[in-house]
């Protein structure tokens, strides 16, 4: 459904320009837990703990009834590296598992600002290493493993793939990045038009992104790190086959698509799909929304090796 002038006005009112997440993030987390939907039936998921370098990393495994066993999706949730959790993403991951007929393993990585960069990334990397290096530790056949994340989770998925190549411990064959953050500057000096076009009236504002980045970084040196901002990588070669899904009315739209073009130019097979009339975060709306169903269809096509489609229609 197209966004008309009345919807634009409502979105503008809801964009909360005066709330500073750097001061209110504890409240934001609490509100998200208050909004938690009813728990899924226990037979649809199970928790599994990974131990890495003396720390425990909780993961949650979603197994649909019609699981084909061909694919496993390692999922990193969004929330600006600051909010959200495997609990608040329960329904997103369950819906994805059912749509893809595949197991989804969601990672409870440490959040900023208590655990700034690169601690959350370290947890995601450790989870990926466990799947690729010690797959039998999960007790079932993983099939083909794909890393996937949305928003900040898309940033983490891209960073995990870059780091896996750089450290040489394992190779990630496929990644799915859903409206990912790939750059560090979302101020008026940003090189991306979508930051100015979509940065004030579509719920996720450019100011809010800047606040999230302030909470995630340790200091300004982190802004130069390609694991913090993957578009800064000097080498984009030897990266996975990639599906990038962006949202038309999203400040992060252009940087996500730019990242896909960098990967393609370096030799990766890349599908870039811009979801028309969609806002950042649409995956959380549920399968009653056409954008979610389209995204699931794109993911299935990608997982099954289907043809690339960049029409965005």
PALOTOR-954889 format. One line per 2 residues: number of its first residue (from 0); their letters; for each residue x, y, z of C-alpha. Coordinates in steps of 0.001 Angstrom, whole numbers, plus 524288, in hexadecimal, padded with zeros to 5 digits. Example, Ala and Ser with C-alpha at 12.3 -4.5 7.8 and 13.67 -1.06 7.14 Angstrom:
% PALOTOR-954889
0	AS	8300C,7EE6C,81E78; 83566,7FBDC,81BE4
***
This chain:
% PALOTOR-954889
0	XX	80000,80000,80000; 8056A,80D57,7FC2D
2	XX	8084C,81730,806D8; 7FEB1,82275,80537
4	XX	7FF54,83015,80B37; 7F751,82C24,81724
6	XX	8004D,820B3,81A0D; 80C1B,8299F,81856
8	XX	8068B,83310,8225B; 8041A,82811,82C13
10	XX	811DF,822BE,82A06; 817A4,83036,82C1A
12	XX	8107B,83197,83911; 81539,82422,83D4A
14	XX	8237D,826AD,839F4; 8264D,82BD3,847BB
16	XX	8302C,8367B,8440A; 83246,83AEB,85214
18	XX	83560,82DD4,85878; 843E4,82AF9,85A12
20	XX	8463A,81C49,85A41; 85361,81EAC,860BD
22	XX	84BEA,822AC,86CEE; 83FD4,81A2C,86BB9
24	XX	844E9,80D1F,866DF; 84209,805FE,873D5
26	XX	833E5,80A65,872D2; 833A1,8069C,8647A
28	XX	837E8,7F8D8,867F0; 82D7E,7F7DA,8727D
30	XX	822E0,7FC5F,8692C; 826C3,7F1FE,85F5C
32	XX	8256D,7E771,869A8; 8182F,7ECB0,86DB9
34	XX	813DE,7EB30,85F9E; 8186F,7DD1A,85EB3
36	XX	80E4F,7D480,85807; 809DF,7C7E6,85E4A
38	XX	81485,7BDB6,85EDB; 81519,7B42C,853B0
40	XX	811F4,7A5F4,85695; 81E14,79FB2,85C74
42	XX	81E79,79534,85205; 82199,79FD2,847F6
44	XX	82E88,7A3E4,84E0F; 83962,79FC7,8572B
46	XX	844B6,7A70B,85D71; 852C6,7A308,85B68
48	XX	85EA6,7A90C,86202; 86BBA,7AAD4,85B56
50	XX	877E2,7AC66,863BC; 8828C,7B4A6,85DA9
52	XX	88EB0,7B9C5,8647E; 88874,7B7ED,871C1
54	XX	87BAD,7BEF6,86EC9; 86E65,7B90F,86C38
56	XX	866B7,7BD2C,8603D; 85854,7B9B0,86012
58	XX	8524A,7B5AB,8532A; 8444E,7B1F8,85016
60	XX	84137,7A7B6,845DF; 8344E,7A838,83E6A
62	XX	830A3,79BBA,8374A; 82464,79BB3,82EC4
64	XX	81C29,78F77,82DB9; 81F2B,78E46,81F36
66	XX	82DBF,790E9,8208E; 8348A,78C0C,81440
68	XX	841C5,78AD5,81AE0; 84848,79158,80F3C
70	XX	84B33,79E83,81575; 84E59,7A4C9,82277
72	XX	84D7E,7B392,8241E; 85638,7B9D0,82E6B
74	XX	84EA3,7C605,8322C; 85392,7D2A6,8386E
76	XX	8489D,7DB8A,83D10; 84781,7EA35,83B2C
78	XX	84566,7F4F2,84522; 850A5,7FE54,842E7
80	XX	85A2B,7F554,84A3A; 85356,7FAAC,8567A
82	XX	8455D,7F595,85799; 83E30,7E91E,853A6
84	XX	8418D,7DB12,856E7; 83EAD,7CD27,852F1
86	XX	8323E,7CE6B,85B09; 82D29,7DA62,853C3
88	XX	8309C,7D3CB,846D3; 8299D,7C70E,849FF
90	XX	81EAF,7C8F5,84038; 82798,7CE65,8359C
92	XX	83065,7C273,8364D; 82546,7B8BF,8378E
94	XX	81E77,7BE8D,82BB1; 82B2E,7BE17,82407
96	XX	82D8B,7AFE2,827BF; 81FD3,7AC03,8239C
98	XX	82065,7B3A5,816D9; 82DD2,7AE53,81342
100	XX	82AD8,7A09A,8186C; 8382D,7A179,81ED0
102	XX	83E19,7A245,82C42; 84120,7AFFB,83110
104	XX	84B3B,7B1D9,83BCE; 84A05,7BF30,84245
106	XX	85582,7C4AC,84A00; 85479,7CC2B,856DB
108	XX	8605F,7D4CA,854F1; 864BB,7DEB4,85F17
110	XX	85EF3,7EC50,85DBA; 864E7,7F9DC,85E1E
112	XX	8677F,802B6,86510; 86AB0,7F920,87007
114	XX	871E1,7F0E3,865F6; 8766F,7F9E2,85AFC
116	XX	87CC8,7F607,84E28; 88216,7EBF8,84BAD
118	XX	87C1D,7E3CB,85691; 86F14,7E12B,84FDC
120	XX	87662,7DDFC,8435F; 87F44,7D4BD,84AF3
122	XX	87343,7CD2A,84F7B; 86DA5,7CC56,841BB
124	XX	87ABC,7C7FE,83C47; 87C10,7BDAE,846EE
126	XX	86E88,7B867,843AA; 871FD,7B7BF,83537
128	XX	87ED7,7B104,8383C; 8778A,7A6D5,84050
130	XX	86E62,7A3D2,83506; 878FB,7A2EF,82ABC
132	XX	88410,79CE2,83294; 87CA7,79473,83C82
134	XX	86F7A,791D0,835FC; 86D48,78503,83D54
136	XX	86C7A,78C98,84A22; 85E65,79022,846AB
138	XX	85A30,781FA,845F7; 85413,7825C,83873
140	XX	857F7,783AA,82A3F; 858FD,79221,82722
142	XX	85874,790C7,81868; 85CC9,79D2D,81182
144	XX	85F31,7A86B,81AF1; 85BBE,7B67E,81775
146	XX	85E3B,7C242,82020; 85317,7CC04,82086
148	XX	84FE3,7D86A,827F0; 84752,7E45D,82758
150	XX	84B76,7F276,829F1; 8565E,7F1FF,83421
152	XX	855C6,7E342,8327A; 85846,7E512,823FC
154	XX	86435,7ED19,827A5; 868C7,7E206,83077
156	XX	86673,7D7B3,825F8; 86E8E,7DF6C,81C23
158	XX	87951,7E174,82630; 87979,7D2FC,829CB
160	XX	87B50,7CF78,81B63; 88682,7D921,819D8
162	XX	88CFA,7D470,82656; 88B6A,7C61B,822A5
164	XX	892BC,7C8AF,81600; 89D46,7D0B4,81CD8
166	XX	89FC1,7C6E5,827B9; 89EAA,7BB03,81EE7
168	XX	89821,7B22E,828F4; 88C53,7AEFB,82099
170	XX	88566,7B354,8143A; 87775,7B875,813BE
172	XX	8710F,7B4FC,806C0; 864C2,7BD70,807B2
174	XX	85FDA,7C94C,80EEF; 852F0,7D092,80F6A
176	XX	85367,7DEDB,8137E; 8463A,7E541,8161B
178	XX	8469E,7F436,81645; 85478,7F38B,81BCB
180	XX	85C78,7FE9F,821BF; 86953,7FEAD,81A59
182	XX	86E8F,80C8B,81C67; 871DC,81516,8281A
184	XX	86D13,822C8,82489; 85E86,825E1,8247E
186	XX	85FBB,83471,826A3; 85D54,83EF3,81C86
188	XX	86AD2,83BF9,81704; 86703,82E0F,81354
190	XX	86A13,82AB5,80524; 85D3B,82349,803DB
192	XX	850FA,82A21,7FF07; 847D6,82128,80699
194	XX	84CE4,826B2,8137E; 8479A,83413,80FC4
196	XX	83BA0,82F32,8086E; 836F1,825BD,812E6
198	XX	83DCB,82A57,81F20; 83322,831C7,8263C
200	XX	82582,82CBC,82359; 825AB,81DDD,822B3
202	XX	826F5,81923,830D5; 83584,815F6,8305B
204	XX	83BD8,8235B,82F5A; 849CA,826AB,82B87
206	XX	84B4B,82CFF,838D6; 84757,82056,83F81
208	XX	85152,818BB,83777; 85BF4,82253,83BB7
210	XX	857FA,82025,849DD; 8589A,81170,8485B
212	XX	86628,8128D,8426E; 86A88,81B25,84DC9
214	XX	8662F,81064,8571A; 86C87,80578,84F28
216	XX	879FC,80B5D,84D21; 884C2,80C17,8574D
218	XX	88AA8,81834,8511C; 88BD0,81E99,843CA
220	XX	89691,81527,83FBA; 88C3C,80A9B,83E92
222	XX	885AA,81264,833C9; 8913B,80F31,82AED
224	XX	89053,8008B,82D41; 88A3A,7F89C,82219
226	XX	8846A,7EF30,82C00; 87D24,7FB05,8316F
228	XX	879CA,800C3,8240B; 87B56,7F61C,819A8
230	XX	87B38,7FFE5,80E6D; 888B4,8043D,81310
232	XX	88EC0,7F712,80FC3; 89A6C,7F834,806B5
234	XX	89817,7EAA6,80140; 88A92,7E58C,7FD8A
236	XX	88F35,7D918,7F71E; 88C67,7CB29,7FB8A
238	XX	87F6E,7CEBA,8017C; 87324,7C651,801A8
240	XX	86859,7C5D3,7F7B8; 85FCC,7D0C0,7FCF8
242	XX	85193,7D4C7,7FD6A; 84F5F,7E2E1,80192
244	XX	84186,7E794,8042D; 83FA7,7F624,80688
246	XX	833A6,7FE64,80982; 82FBD,809D7,800EF
248	XX	82D16,81356,80C20; 838F9,81033,81469
250	XX	844C5,818E0,81774; 84D54,80CAE,81628
252	XX	84857,80936,80893; 8535E,80EA4,80048
254	XX	85EB6,809D8,80891; 85933,7FC0F,80886
256	XX	85816,7FC3C,7F9BF; 86598,8025A,7F86C
258	XX	86B2D,7F716,8004A; 864E9,7ED69,7F701
260	XX	86AF9,7F44C,7EB4D; 8786E,7F3D6,7F1CB
262	XX	8771B,7E53B,7F3DA; 87279,7E314,7E5F2
264	XX	87DBF,7EAED,7E042; 88720,7E258,7E805
266	XX	88163,7D5EC,7E248; 87681,7D17B,7EB6C
268	XX	8692B,7CD6B,7E665; 8601E,7D7C7,7EBDE
270	XX	85185,7DA1A,7EB80; 84CF4,7E7B5,7EF84
272	XX	83E68,7E992,7F167; 83831,7F65D,7F592
274	XX	82B15,7F421,7FC35; 821C0,7FE66,7F6F2
276	XX	81998,8066A,8009E; 82068,7FFE0,80C14
278	XX	8262B,805BA,81879; 831F1,80177,82045
280	XX	82E7B,7F64B,8295C; 8235D,7F0BE,8213C
282	XX	8275D,7E2AF,82442; 8219A,7E479,831CE
284	XX	813E2,7E6DA,82C7D; 81064,7D890,82AAB
286	XX	80C27,7D05D,81F2D; 7FF52,7D7A4,81DD9
288	XX	8070F,7E22D,816C4; 80AA6,7E0B3,8088F
290	XX	81873,7E5FB,80A84; 81B7D,7DAFE,81405
292	XX	815E9,7D0C2,80ADE; 81DC1,7D653,7FF8A
294	XX	82A21,7D61B,807B6; 827A1,7C7ED,80B68
296	XX	825A3,7C492,7FD13; 83260,7CB52,7F968
298	XX	8398A,7C40B,80426; 83416,7B707,7FF87
300	XX	837FF,7B9C7,7F18C; 845A5,7BD69,7F5FB
302	XX	84718,7B160,7FEB1; 842C1,7A8B1,7F380
304	XX	84C63,7AEC2,7E9F9; 8421E,7B5B8,7E1EB
306	XX	84422,7C056,7D7E3; 8481D,7CDD6,7DC3F
308	XX	83D6B,7D831,7DBD7; 840B3,7E66F,7DDFA
310	XX	8340C,7EC46,7D912; 82F3E,7F024,7E690
312	X	8215B,7EDD2,7E23A
***
